[in-house]
């Protein structure tokens, strides 16, 4: 799997833990939108797109199946975020 494009939309609310929303493309063929970049106590992390289930909990609607893929997606999105923030 190759991530061929990452797009970042910065969030301008200073008091929000949500810092940006990202989209990424896999192999120039499949796009995932609405990946959230969130400020956590141990640094920024990504949250995959999700929807609220009838019981009130949120379930990811798209997610990697293994740790290696999650780390690849996360590192490329967070690097693109850092670059976009530096260019601001």
Backbone as a printed PyTorch tensor [residue, N CA C, xyz], in Angstrom:
tensor([[[  0.8440,  -1.1740,   0.0000],
         [  0.0000,   0.0000,   0.0000],
         [  0.8880,   1.2340,   0.0000]],

        [[  0.5940,   2.1470,  -0.9030],
         [  1.3170,   3.4130,  -0.9520],
         [  0.3460,   4.5630,  -0.7410]],

        [[  0.6770,   5.4230,   0.1970],
         [ -0.1040,   6.6480,   0.3700],
         [  0.4620,   7.6460,  -0.6240]],

        [[ -0.3570,   7.9980,  -1.6050],
         [  0.1280,   8.8220,  -2.7090],
         [ -0.2240,  10.2940,  -2.5680]],

        [[ -1.0920,  10.6470,  -1.6170],
         [ -1.4300,  12.0550,  -1.4030],
         [ -2.0090,  12.2210,  -0.0080]],

        [[ -1.6670,  13.3190,   0.6330],
         [ -2.2530,  13.6830,   1.9290],
         [ -2.6140,  15.1590,   1.8490]],

        [[ -3.8330,  15.4830,   2.2150],
         [ -4.2910,  16.8750,   2.2370],
         [ -4.7480,  17.2230,   3.6460]],

        [[ -4.3620,  18.4130,   4.0830],
         [ -4.6300,  18.8550,   5.4500],
         [ -5.4590,  20.1300,   5.4170]],

        [[ -6.5010,  20.1840,   6.2390],
         [ -7.2890,  21.4050,   6.4530],
         [ -7.1460,  21.7650,   7.9270]],

        [[ -6.4220,  22.8400,   8.2010],
         [ -6.2010,  23.2630,   9.5770],
         [ -7.4970,  23.7930,  10.1810]],

        [[ -7.6720,  23.5770,  11.4820],
         [ -8.8210,  24.0860,  12.2280],
         [ -8.3390,  25.3130,  12.9850]],

        [[ -9.0750,  26.4000,  12.8970],
         [ -8.5930,  27.6680,  13.4390],
         [ -9.0760,  27.9820,  14.8580]],

        [[ -9.7120,  27.0570,  15.5300],
         [-10.1560,  27.2980,  16.9090],
         [ -8.9950,  27.0570,  17.8600]],

        [[ -8.5230,  28.1110,  18.5250],
         [ -7.3590,  28.0100,  19.4030],
         [ -7.5870,  27.1160,  20.6140]],

        [[ -8.7970,  27.0740,  21.1420],
         [ -9.0680,  26.3270,  22.3640],
         [ -9.5200,  24.8840,  22.1030]],

        [[ -9.5120,  24.4590,  20.8510],
         [ -9.9810,  23.1280,  20.4850],
         [ -8.8350,  22.1190,  20.4540]],

        [[ -9.1040,  20.8920,  20.8700],
         [ -8.1210,  19.8220,  20.7540],
         [ -8.0460,  19.3040,  19.3160]],

        [[ -9.0840,  19.5660,  18.5200],
         [ -9.0740,  19.2230,  17.1040],
         [ -8.2070,  20.2420,  16.3760]],

        [[ -7.1020,  19.7960,  15.7980],
         [ -6.1400,  20.6990,  15.1590],
         [ -6.2860,  20.7600,  13.6500]],

        [[ -6.7460,  19.6750,  13.0310],
         [ -6.8880,  19.6460,  11.5740],
         [ -7.7270,  18.4400,  11.1780]],

        [[ -8.1550,  18.4670,   9.9240],
         [ -8.8530,  17.3410,   9.3160],
         [ -8.0700,  16.9810,   8.0590]],

        [[ -7.8500,  15.6930,   7.8630],
         [ -7.0220,  15.2400,   6.7420],
         [ -7.7950,  14.3010,   5.8270]],

        [[ -7.3260,  14.2410,   4.5920],
         [ -7.7510,  13.2350,   3.6210],
         [ -6.4860,  12.6010,   3.0850]],

        [[ -6.5320,  11.3070,   2.8160],
         [ -5.3680,  10.6680,   2.2040],
         [ -5.8070,   9.7240,   1.1050]],

        [[ -4.9240,   9.5780,   0.1130],
         [ -5.1970,   8.7430,  -1.0470],
         [ -4.2540,   7.5430,  -1.0200]],

        [[ -4.8110,   6.3860,  -1.3020],
         [ -4.0350,   5.1490,  -1.3680],
         [ -3.8980,   4.7350,  -2.8300]],

        [[ -2.6560,   4.5670,  -3.2890],
         [ -2.3480,   4.0760,  -4.6370],
         [ -3.0670,   4.8430,  -5.7450]],

        [[ -3.2440,   6.1450,  -5.5680],
         [ -3.9400,   6.9770,  -6.5640],
         [ -5.3040,   6.4120,  -6.9440]],

        [[ -5.9240,   5.6330,  -6.0320],
         [ -7.1620,   4.9540,  -6.3980],
         [ -8.2640,   4.9930,  -5.3410]],

        [[ -7.9140,   5.2740,  -4.0800],
         [ -8.8990,   5.2020,  -2.9990],
         [ -8.6380,   6.3330,  -2.0180]],

        [[ -9.6610,   7.1200,  -1.7110],
         [ -9.5040,   8.2740,  -0.8260],
         [-10.2720,   8.0490,   0.4720]],

        [[ -9.6520,   8.4410,   1.5780],
         [-10.2960,   8.4310,   2.8900],
         [-10.3340,   9.8770,   3.3680]],

        [[-11.5390,  10.3740,   3.6450],
         [-11.7450,  11.7500,   4.1090],
         [-12.0470,  11.7580,   5.6080]],

        [[-11.9430,  12.9320,   6.2020],
         [-12.3730,  13.1910,   7.5790],
         [-11.5710,  12.4560,   8.6500]],

        [[-10.2660,  12.3280,   8.4350],
         [ -9.3740,  11.8200,   9.4760],
         [ -9.0300,  13.0160,  10.3670]],

        [[ -9.3020,  12.9100,  11.6400],
         [ -9.0810,  14.0370,  12.5480],
         [ -7.6830,  13.9770,  13.1560]],

        [[ -7.0430,  15.1350,  13.2570],
         [ -5.7700,  15.2580,  13.9650],
         [ -6.0970,  15.9410,  15.2830]],

        [[ -5.8280,  15.2270,  16.3670],
         [ -6.2360,  15.6700,  17.7020],
         [ -5.0090,  15.8320,  18.5850]],

        [[ -5.0170,  16.9030,  19.3810],
         [ -3.9420,  17.1330,  20.3440],
         [ -4.2310,  16.3150,  21.6040]],

        [[ -3.3150,  15.4160,  21.9320],
         [ -3.4570,  14.5950,  23.1320],
         [ -2.4090,  14.9650,  24.1670]],

        [[ -2.4660,  14.3220,  25.3090],
         [ -1.5040,  14.6170,  26.3700],
         [ -0.0940,  14.1780,  26.0000]],

        [[  0.0380,  13.1960,  25.1210],
         [  1.3490,  12.7080,  24.6890],
         [  1.6670,  13.1090,  23.2520]],

        [[  1.0790,  14.1940,  22.7800],
         [  1.3060,  14.6480,  21.4110],
         [  0.0910,  14.4210,  20.5430]],

        [[  0.2260,  14.7850,  19.2850],
         [ -0.8880,  14.6680,  18.3510],
         [ -1.0900,  13.2110,  17.9300]],

        [[ -2.3470,  12.8870,  17.6290],
         [ -2.6750,  11.5620,  17.1100],
         [ -3.8080,  11.7060,  16.1140]],

        [[ -4.0470,  10.6440,  15.3310],
         [ -5.1370,  10.6890,  14.3660],
         [ -6.3100,   9.8520,  14.8720]],

        [[ -7.5020,  10.2550,  14.4590],
         [ -8.7190,   9.4910,  14.7160],
         [ -9.3670,   9.2480,  13.3590]],

        [[ -9.6200,   7.9990,  13.0580],
         [-10.2000,   7.6380,  11.7760],
         [-11.6610,   8.0890,  11.7070]],

        [[-12.2140,   8.2050,  10.4900],
         [-13.6160,   8.6160,  10.3490],
         [-14.5350,   7.6640,  11.1240]],

        [[-15.5430,   8.2330,  11.7540],
         [-16.4530,   7.4120,  12.5550],
         [-17.8710,   7.9520,  12.4580]],

        [[-18.8050,   7.1260,  12.9170],
         [-20.1930,   7.5770,  13.0110],
         [-20.7580,   7.0930,  14.3290]],

        [[-21.7930,   7.7860,  14.7840],
         [-22.3880,   7.4530,  16.0740],
         [-23.3850,   6.3110,  15.8980]],

        [[-23.2280,   5.2760,  16.7040],
         [-24.1260,   4.1260,  16.6910],
         [-25.3820,   4.4610,  17.4970]],

        [[-26.4460,   3.7100,  17.3210],
         [-27.6910,   3.9880,  18.0590],
         [-27.5070,   4.0590,  19.5720]],

        [[-26.5640,   3.3300,  20.1440],
         [-26.3340,   3.3530,  21.5840],
         [-25.5530,   4.5630,  22.0570]],

        [[-25.1220,   5.4350,  21.1220],
         [-24.4040,   6.6370,  21.4950],
         [-22.8990,   6.5490,  21.3460]],

        [[-22.3520,   5.3370,  21.2200],
         [-20.9060,   5.2160,  21.0620],
         [-20.5210,   5.4540,  19.5980]],

        [[-19.2650,   5.8030,  19.3780],
         [-18.7740,   6.0450,  18.0310],
         [-18.0070,   4.8310,  17.5370]],

        [[-18.2360,   4.4830,  16.2690],
         [-17.5560,   3.3520,  15.6300],
         [-16.8160,   3.8660,  14.4020]],

        [[-15.5540,   3.4270,  14.2490],
         [-14.8080,   3.7740,  13.0420],
         [-15.5070,   3.1480,  11.8400]],

        [[-15.6070,   3.9160,  10.7610],
         [-16.1990,   3.3760,   9.5340],
         [-15.1180,   2.9630,   8.5380]],

        [[-13.8950,   3.4170,   8.7690],
         [-12.7260,   3.0190,   7.9840],
         [-11.5770,   2.9060,   8.9790]],

        [[-10.8180,   1.8230,   8.9020],
         [ -9.6800,   1.7000,   9.8060],
         [ -8.6920,   0.6640,   9.2800]],

        [[ -7.4060,   0.8210,   9.6220],
         [ -6.4020,  -0.1700,   9.2350],
         [ -6.5980,  -1.4590,  10.0410]],

        [[ -6.1690,  -2.5680,   9.4520],
         [ -6.3480,  -3.8580,  10.1120],
         [ -5.1590,  -4.2880,  10.9520]],

        [[ -4.0370,  -3.5640,  10.8410],
         [ -2.8800,  -3.9560,  11.6360],
         [ -2.0910,  -2.7220,  12.0790]],

        [[ -1.2380,  -2.9190,  13.0520],
         [ -0.4710,  -1.8220,  13.6510],
         [  0.4740,  -1.1820,  12.6480]],

        [[  1.1050,  -1.9790,  11.8140],
         [  2.0530,  -1.4480,  10.8290],
         [  1.3760,  -0.4600,   9.8820]],

        [[  0.2060,  -0.8150,   9.4050],
         [ -0.5230,   0.0770,   8.4980],
         [ -0.9860,   1.3310,   9.2230]],

        [[ -1.4820,   1.1810,  10.4460],
         [ -1.9030,   2.3520,  11.2340],
         [ -0.7350,   3.3000,  11.4390]],

        [[  0.4320,   2.7750,  11.7690],
         [  1.6020,   3.6220,  11.9880],
         [  2.0350,   4.3270,  10.7010]],

        [[  1.9560,   3.6370,   9.5660],
         [  2.3030,   4.2490,   8.2900],
         [  1.3590,   5.4110,   7.9760]],

        [[  0.0740,   5.1860,   8.1280],
         [ -0.9130,   6.2370,   7.8640],
         [ -0.7040,   7.3970,   8.8320]],

        [[ -0.5800,   7.0870,  10.0950],
         [ -0.4290,   8.1140,  11.1230],
         [  0.8160,   8.9650,  10.8920]],

        [[  1.9440,   8.3250,  10.6400],
         [  3.1900,   9.0870,  10.4790],
         [  3.1380,  10.0000,   9.2560]],

        [[  2.5500,   9.5340,   8.1690],
         [  2.4910,  10.3800,   6.9720],
         [  1.5030,  11.5360,   7.1390]],

        [[  0.3860,  11.2900,   7.7980],
         [ -0.5850,  12.3670,   8.0330],
         [ -0.0120,  13.3960,   9.0040]],

        [[  0.6040,  12.9440,  10.0880],
         [  1.1600,  13.8830,  11.0610],
         [  2.3340,  14.6710,  10.4740]],

        [[  3.1280,  14.0560,   9.6030],
         [  4.2110,  14.7850,   8.9330],
         [  3.6460,  15.8520,   8.0050]],

        [[  2.5870,  15.5370,   7.2860],
         [  1.9400,  16.5160,   6.4010],
         [  1.3290,  17.6480,   7.2310]],

        [[  0.7600,  17.3120,   8.3860],
         [  0.2180,  18.3370,   9.2820],
         [  1.3070,  19.2790,   9.7550]],

        [[  2.4380,  18.7140,  10.2250],
         [  3.5530,  19.5510,  10.6890],
         [  4.0510,  20.4700,   9.5830]],

        [[  4.1250,  19.9680,   8.3660],
         [  4.5690,  20.7670,   7.2280],
         [  3.5640,  21.8780,   6.9180]],

        [[  2.2890,  21.5600,   6.9290],
         [  1.2530,  22.5600,   6.6600],
         [  1.2480,  23.6320,   7.7300]],

        [[  1.3980,  23.2250,   8.9790],
         [  1.4230,  24.1780,  10.0950],
         [  2.6460,  25.1030,   9.9900]],

        [[  3.7930,  24.5500,   9.5880],
         [  5.0130,  25.3570,   9.4430],
         [  4.8830,  26.3720,   8.3070]],

        [[  4.0960,  26.0490,   7.2930],
         [  3.8950,  26.9570,   6.1540],
         [  2.8200,  28.0020,   6.3980]],

        [[  2.1690,  27.9130,   7.5080],
         [  1.0570,  28.8130,   7.8360],
         [  1.5080,  30.2200,   8.0450]]])
